[in-house]
């Protein structure tokens, strides 16, 4: 399931700030890499394009193509709290 950046911020209870979203997603990618998980930040996209923002490939663990990483995220079952 893809989620737009603005919706993601709303669900997290934080104000949407286009300039800061990437920094938070990078932190999430770093945590995923440390845990050996696919970078779940691949699910966060620009609402209009349904694709990640331009900084996506700079995040830790995001060295594969976005579609490849997205596929791994969608089938990965060990994220904490995943139902």
N, C-alpha and C positions, 0 to 999 in steps of 0.2 A: 504494500500500500504506500503510495507516494503521499507526501504532505508538503504543502506550500510553506515557505519560510514564515509568512505572517501568521498562518494558522498554527504552525508549530510554536511560535512565541506565545500566541494566545493560550494554547493548551498547556504550556509550561508556566503560565501566569507571569510572564515577563513582558515588558513593553517591546514592541517591534521596532528595531533600529537596523535598517538596511546595512549600515556600516559595521555593526558588531556581530551580526548573525554568523558570518564566516569564522570569526574567532572562536565562538562557542562550538560550532560544528567541527572545527579543527581539534579542539580539546576532546570532543567525543571520539573523533577518529583516532587520536593518540591513545585514549583509553582502550578502544577496541583492539588496536594493534598490540598493546601491552598484554591484553587478555588472550590474544590469538584469535579474535573474532573478525569477521568481515566488517569493514567500516560502515556502520549503520547510518552514518551521515549521508550515504548514497540515496537514502529514501527522501531526503529533504531537497525540494526543487523550487524553481521559480514557477509560480502558479501559471503564468501566461504560457510559458514554453514547455512545461512539464519535464524540464531538464535541470541539472544542477547549475549553479552559478559558476562564473569564470574561475574562481579560486579553488574549486573542488579538487582538481588534480594536484594541488600543492599540499593537501592534507595528508598526514601520515597514513600509509597503507592504501592510498588511492592511486596506485601506480598502474593499475590495469584499466582497461576501458570501462567507462561508466556502465554500459549494459552488462558487461561481465560481472562487475562488482555488485550491481543491483540484483542480478540473478542469484548470486551467492547469499546476499542478505535475505532475500525472500524465502529461501529454503533453509536457512540456518535456524536451528531450534534452541540454541543455548543462551540467547540473550536473557538477562535477568528480567523476570516479569512477563515474558512472551507467553501469550495464551495460545 
